[in-house]
Amino acid sequence: MTTSTAVSAQGTIHQIATGTGGAKTISGTVGVGNPTVLTSTSHGFANGDVVAIAALTGADAAELNSKTYAVQFKTTNTFAVAQDTTGKTITVGAGTATPNTYTAIANVRSGTDLESGSSPEIDVTDLTSTAKEFRLGLVDNGSYSLTLFHSNADAGQAALQARRLDGAAVNMKVILPTGTTPTASFSALIKKFSKSVAVDGVVEASVDIRVNGVITWA
């Protein structure tokens, strides 16, 4: 009899960025390459956390400064970011990494279609072609939908509704309970937060989330 290798979804956590934490000092030599490895003693980051990099020095410091990245391959004192700095000159200077802080979204029942996007086909057929030829365009990572039990007291749901009203992009994380890269980080636009009611039931909500750019699995 074959033992199932199905991954349980129970324990999945959804989080939304609601602020920033204290800046962590980039304290050692920058490991240029792909990805770029940064040293920050006892940084406390988790894989999938989003950090803003600042104040590195060197001829190519602009490759990293004033940009945000999802943390990958973290150890106690190092972490990596998805930036190819191979052959670049970047030094520590007074470098810092400032993390987003996140709030969990309560009462989530399901999440569907994460990373369901696709690339459009670009027709590159010309008069010398002997059959139709195509290239792929930019990846569209599509939308993600949540269903949840509505709560007036939950800060995570309140943050979703606030971003729905102001239209601002917000970072989100989906943390699966198991897997080698269980955390998905992405920028999101909250398109809809609707509520529904029924006899002998509780108020339920449906949230439509537009993925705004890349999804980083860490």
PyMOL commands that set and color helices and strands:
alter all, ss='L'
color gray80, all
select helices_A, chain A and resi 61-63+155-166
alter helices_A, ss='H'
color red, helices_A
select strands_A, chain A and resi 13-20+24-25+36-39+50-54+67-70+78-81+96-104+108-112+121-123+134-136+143-149+170-175+183-196+204-217
alter strands_A, ss='S'
color yellow, strands_A
deselect
rebuild
show_as cartoon
